């Protein structure tokens, strides 16, 4: 067999094995979770939990999120701390939160301040989370579990209960749940965003230490024992760095394959989607390089197989013969079918509300190309990351060397008060 034929067979069979293996592991861990659910064990005593939510910018559905977290179906004691950069007089999210907090029972508010003004060297979100944890621990010493949730999510009533239950019965030290994104306008970009979020959920099933910062929990003792406060104080992301620490400590994360949270997609263009995905992959590149190489390899091989298979099939249709030998062409065609079927099936498996068929098919065609472009985008990001209104300059190993202001970001100011409403002051959130 010629070297080119060997390469052809190797690439085709490698792609098939890579994809089928990933789905098999995901399905196996999903079945394990279902078996555990059938023998569901209630803990003798539910631990005390504290939920931390970072808020920033305009959040139209903040009231629903706050009330959902305040009314969780959780048998034990729990509190919720919302963290903002500034007080209500100067921060849009804090101003919106101040209107909701008076009707809650378990929620409070902590002001972290700007990471630029503090001289700290970490992401603003990390800075906020650490400030919220200090605020909670200064108020109570009886916290057993830390839970983390994004402020723009739709949260189910059993979210906290489902996340904490595996930790409460001693099964694991950390958990994370599946999530999905929906588009109100049901656009193609919304479907594409939903597919990528589903791929992140699949990663939580496949990888033993994967966490997603929008919905995760960890035992407080493990959080401090592993030195996560120090890690977050020097890095530019929360969940990927937690995954690295847990992986190095050989601690497994228990995935909760339930759609306990979801969010709407607000991505407005294909270019902004690629940049968003490139930033997510940049975090993996910096803090989990071995996993980053696997992602790059998978995206590149998937696109190569799809293109070569399309070339072979087109050549067969228009010329009446294969561009090369029939067996080699068949290997690429089967590989392309496996890839396309996997992407297509991902919606059925990991989305409770799939988009219309036309957008579904469009997202299936675009997602692999978007993955390659995002990998290239992440590769070109060397040691500088722009995230909203801040720019982070990284040292070797992912530690933040300095934080500067992103001068291209538009200024954000609190919305004007409604007619007849007094402007909010700092005392309004006390």
C-alpha positions in Angstrom: 0.0 0.0 0.0 1.4 3.4 -1.0 2.3 6.0 1.7 -0.5 8.3 0.5 -3.0 5.4 0.8 -1.8 4.6 4.3 -2.1 8.3 5.3 -5.7 8.3 3.9 -6.7 5.3 5.8 -5.0 6.5 8.9 -6.7 9.9 8.9 -10.1 8.4 8.1 -10.0 5.7 10.7 -8.5 8.0 13.3 -11.3 10.5 12.9 -13.9 7.8 13.2 -12.2 6.3 16.3 -11.7 9.8 17.9 -15.4 10.8 17.5 -16.9 7.4 18.4 -14.6 7.1 21.4 -15.6 10.5 22.7 -19.3 9.7 22.4 -18.9 6.3 24.0 -17.2 7.8 27.1 -19.9 10.5 27.3 -22.7 7.9 27.0 -21.1 5.7 29.6 -20.8 8.4 32.2 -24.4 9.5 31.4 -25.6 5.9 32.0 -23.6 5.9 35.3 -25.4 9.0 36.4 -28.8 7.5 35.5 -28.0 4.4 37.5 -26.9 6.6 40.5 -30.2 8.5 40.2 -32.2 5.3 40.4 -30.6 4.5 43.8 -30.8 8.1 44.9 -29.5 8.5 48.4 -30.6 11.4 50.6 -27.9 12.6 53.0 -28.6 12.3 56.7 -27.9 16.0 57.0 -27.7 18.5 54.2 -24.6 20.7 54.4 -24.8 24.5 54.6 -24.2 26.0 51.2 -23.3 29.5 50.0 -23.9 30.6 46.4 -21.8 33.3 44.7 -23.1 35.2 41.7 -21.0 37.8 39.8 -23.0 40.6 38.1 -21.8 43.0 35.4 -23.5 45.4 32.9 -27.1 45.3 31.8 -29.0 42.2 32.8 -32.6 42.3 31.6 -33.7 39.1 33.4 -31.8 39.7 36.7 -35.0 39.8 38.7 -36.0 36.3 37.7 -32.5 35.0 38.4 -32.4 36.5 41.9 -35.9 35.2 42.8 -35.1 31.7 41.5 -31.9 31.6 43.6 -33.7 32.9 46.6 -36.5 30.2 46.4 -34.4 27.1 45.8 -35.8 23.7 46.8 -32.9 23.0 49.1 -33.5 21.1 52.4 -30.5 22.6 54.2 -29.4 26.1 55.0 -28.0 28.3 52.2 -27.3 31.9 51.4 -26.7 33.8 48.2 -24.2 36.6 47.7 -24.3 38.8 44.6 -21.0 40.5 43.8 -20.6 43.7 41.7 -17.6 45.9 40.9 -19.2 49.0 42.4 -22.1 50.3 44.5 -25.5 51.1 43.0 -24.7 54.7 42.4 -21.9 53.8 40.0 -22.6 50.3 38.8 -25.5 49.3 36.4 -25.8 45.7 37.7 -25.8 46.9 41.4 -28.5 49.5 40.6 -30.7 46.8 39.1 -30.0 44.4 42.0 -30.9 47.0 44.6 -34.5 47.0 43.3 -34.8 43.2 43.9 -33.0 42.6 47.1 -35.6 44.0 49.5 -38.1 41.2 48.5 -35.6 38.3 49.1 -34.8 36.4 52.3 -31.5 34.7 51.7 -29.7 37.2 49.4 -27.1 39.9 50.1 -24.8 42.1 48.1 -21.0 42.5 48.3 -19.0 45.3 46.5 -15.6 44.0 45.3 -14.2 47.1 43.7 -12.3 47.4 40.5 -9.3 45.1 40.1 -7.4 48.0 38.4 -7.8 50.2 41.5 -6.8 47.4 43.9 -3.5 46.5 42.2 -4.5 42.8 42.1 -3.3 40.7 39.2 -6.3 38.5 38.2 -9.5 38.5 36.2 -12.2 40.9 37.4 -14.5 37.8 37.9 -11.9 36.0 40.0 -11.5 39.2 42.0 -15.2 39.4 42.6 -15.6 35.8 43.6 -12.8 36.0 46.1 -14.3 39.2 47.5 -17.7 37.4 47.8 -16.1 34.4 49.6 -14.3 36.7 52.1 -17.6 38.5 52.7 -19.5 35.2 53.3 -16.8 33.7 55.6 -16.7 36.8 57.7 -20.4 36.5 58.2 -20.6 32.8 59.0 -18.1 30.0 59.8 -20.6 27.1 59.2 -20.4 27.1 55.4 -19.7 23.6 54.0 -20.1 24.0 50.2 -19.4 26.8 47.8 -21.7 27.0 44.7 -21.1 29.3 41.8 -23.7 30.6 39.2 -23.6 33.1 36.4 -26.0 36.1 36.8 -27.6 35.9 33.3 -28.9 32.3 33.6 -32.4 30.9 34.0 -32.1 28.7 37.1 -34.2 25.7 37.9 -35.7 25.3 41.4 -33.7 22.2 42.2 -30.4 23.6 40.9 -28.6 23.8 44.3 -30.1 20.5 45.6 -28.9 18.6 42.5 -25.4 20.1 42.6 -24.8 19.6 46.3 -26.3 16.1 46.7 -23.2 14.1 45.3 -21.0 16.2 47.6 -23.3 15.7 50.6 -23.3 11.9 50.3 -19.5 11.8 50.0 -19.4 10.8 46.4 -17.1 13.6 45.2 -15.6 16.9 46.2 -16.9 19.0 43.2 -19.8 18.9 40.7 -20.9 20.7 37.6 -24.2 20.7 35.6 -25.0 20.7 31.9 -26.3 23.8 30.2 -27.6 25.1 26.9 -28.2 28.4 25.1 -31.3 29.4 23.2 -32.0 32.2 20.8 -35.1 34.3 21.2 -35.1 35.0 17.5 -34.1 31.4 16.7 -31.4 32.6 14.3 -28.7 30.5 12.8 -26.1 32.0 15.1 -28.2 31.1 18.1 -28.3 27.5 16.9 -24.6 27.6 16.4 -24.0 29.0 19.9 -26.3 26.3 21.3 -24.3 23.6 19.6 -21.0 24.8 21.0 -22.5 25.1 24.5 -23.7 21.5 24.0 -20.1 20.5 23.1 -18.9 22.1 26.4 -21.6 20.0 28.2 -20.3 16.9 26.4 -16.8 17.8 27.6 -18.1 17.7 31.2 -19.2 14.2 30.6 -16.1 13.0 28.9 -13.4 14.7 31.0 -13.2 13.7 34.7 -12.1 17.1 35.9 -14.1 19.5 33.7 -16.0 22.3 35.4 -18.1 25.1 34.0 -18.1 28.3 36.0 -21.7 29.1 35.3 -22.9 26.2 37.4 -20.5 24.3 39.7 -20.0 23.5 43.4 -17.1 22.4 45.5 -16.7 21.5 49.2 -15.3 24.4 51.1 -12.6 22.3 52.7 -11.4 21.1 49.3 -11.5 24.7 47.9 -9.0 25.9 50.6 -7.0 22.7 50.8 -6.2 22.8 47.1 -5.1 26.5 47.3 -7.8 27.7 44.9 -7.9 31.2 46.4 -4.3 31.7 45.6 -4.7 30.2 42.1 -7.7 32.5 41.3 -5.8 35.5 42.7 -3.1 35.2 39.9 -5.1 33.9 36.9 -7.6 35.2 34.3 -10.4 32.6 34.5 -12.1 30.6 37.2 -13.4 27.3 35.9 -10.5 26.2 33.7 -8.0 26.9 36.4 -10.2 24.9 38.9 -10.2 22.1 36.4 -6.4 22.2 36.2 -6.0 22.1 40.0 -8.6 19.2 40.4 -6.9 17.3 37.6 -3.4 17.7 39.1 -4.8 16.5 42.4 -6.5 13.5 40.7 -9.9 14.6 42.0 -12.9 13.7 39.8 -15.8 16.1 39.1 -19.2 14.6 39.1 -21.3 15.9 36.2 -25.0 16.4 36.8 -26.5 15.7 33.4 -29.6 17.8 34.0 -30.5 21.1 32.3 -30.6 23.0 35.6 -29.6 26.3 33.9 -29.7 27.9 30.5 -29.3 31.3 29.0 -30.3 33.2 25.9 -27.8 33.8 23.0 -27.0 37.4 22.4 -24.2 36.9 19.8 -24.8 39.2 16.9 -22.4 38.1 14.1 -20.3 35.2 13.0 -17.1 37.1 13.6 -18.1 37.9 17.2 -19.0 34.2 17.7 -15.6 33.1 16.5 -13.9 35.7 18.8 -16.0 34.5 21.8 -15.2 30.8 21.1 -11.5 31.8 20.5 -11.4 33.3 24.0 -12.9 30.1 25.5 -10.2 28.0 23.7 -7.5 30.5 24.8 -8.2 29.6 28.4 -7.8 25.9 27.6 -4.6 26.6 25.6 -3.0 28.5 28.5 -4.1 26.3 31.5 -4.8 22.9 29.9 -2.4 22.6 27.0 -2.7 18.8 26.5 -6.5 19.2 26.1 -5.9 22.2 23.9 -3.8 20.0 21.5 -6.6 17.4 21.4 -9.2 20.1 20.5 -7.0 21.5 17.8 -6.3 18.1 16.4 -10.0 17.1 16.4 -11.2 20.3 14.7 -8.5 20.2 12.0 -9.1 16.5 11.3 -12.9 16.9 11.2 -12.7 19.8 8.7 -10.0 18.0 6.6 -12.1 14.8 6.4 -15.3 16.8 5.5 -13.6 18.7 2.7 -11.8 15.6 1.2 -15.0 13.6 1.4 -16.9 16.4 -0.3 -14.2 16.5 -3.0 -14.4 12.7 -3.6 -18.2 12.7 -3.7 -18.3 15.7 -6.1 -15.7 14.1 -8.3 -17.8 10.9 -8.4 -21.0 12.8 -9.2 -19.6 15.0 -12.0 -16.9 12.8 -13.5 -18.4 9.4 -12.8 -15.3 8.1 -11.0 -13.5 8.5 -7.6 -10.7 11.0 -7.4 -8.5 8.2 -6.0 -9.2 4.6 -5.1 -12.7 3.6 -4.1 -11.8 2.2 -0.6 -9.9 5.4 0.3 -12.8 7.6 -0.8 -15.2 5.3 1.1 -13.1 5.8 4.3 -13.4 9.6 4.0 -17.1 9.4 3.2 -17.8 7.2 6.2 -15.6 9.5 8.4 -17.6 12.5 7.2 -20.8 10.8 7.9 -19.8 10.0 11.4 -18.7 13.6 12.0 -21.9 15.1 10.6 -24.1 12.6 12.4 -22.3 13.4 15.7 -22.8 17.1 15.3 -26.4 16.7 14.2 -27.2 14.2 17.0 -25.6 16.5 19.6 -28.7 18.7 19.5 -31.0 15.8 20.1 -28.9 14.5 23.0 -27.8 17.7 24.7 -30.6 20.2 23.9 -34.1 19.9 25.3 -35.5 22.4 22.8 -33.7 22.0 19.4 -34.0 24.9 16.9 -35.9 24.5 13.6 -34.5 21.9 11.2 -33.1 24.5 8.7 -31.1 26.2 11.4 -30.1 22.9 12.9 -28.6 21.8 9.5 -27.0 25.1 9.0 -25.3 25.0 12.4 -24.1 21.4 11.7 -22.4 22.7 8.5 -20.8 25.7 10.2 -19.7 24.4 13.6 -16.6 22.6 12.4 -15.3 25.5 10.4 -16.0 27.8 13.3 -14.0 25.5 15.6 -11.0 25.7 13.3 -11.2 29.5 13.0 -11.5 29.8 16.8 -8.5 27.5 17.3 -6.5 29.8 15.0 -7.8 32.8 16.9 -6.7 31.3 20.2 -3.3 30.4 18.7 -2.7 34.0 17.7 -3.5 35.2 21.2 -0.1 35.1 22.8 0.1 36.7 26.2 -2.6 39.3 26.0 -6.3 38.7 26.5 -9.0 41.4 26.1 -12.2 40.7 28.0 -14.8 43.4 28.1 -13.3 46.6 29.4 -10.0 45.1 30.7 -6.8 43.7 29.1 -4.8 41.0 30.8 -1.1 40.5 30.2 0.0 37.0 31.0 3.3 35.4 32.1 4.5 32.0 31.2 2.1 29.4 32.8 -0.9 31.7 32.7 -0.2 33.9 35.7 -1.4 37.5 35.2 1.5 39.9 35.0 -0.6 43.1 34.8 -4.1 44.4 34.2 -4.8 47.4 32.1 -7.8 49.2 30.8 -9.2 48.3 27.3 -9.4 51.8 25.8 -11.5 50.5 22.9 -14.3 49.3 25.2 -17.3 51.7 25.3 -17.9 53.4 28.7 -20.6 51.8 30.8 -22.8 54.0 33.0 -25.9 53.3 35.1 -29.2 53.8 33.3 -31.0 57.0 34.0 -33.8 56.7 36.7 -37.3 56.2 35.6 -39.7 59.2 35.6 -40.5 60.1 39.1 -37.8 57.8 40.6 -35.0 59.1 42.7 -31.5 58.3 41.6 -29.9 55.4 43.5 -27.2 56.2 46.1 -24.8 53.9 47.9 -27.1 53.8 50.9 -29.8 52.2 48.8 -28.0 48.8 48.8 -27.2 48.8 52.5 
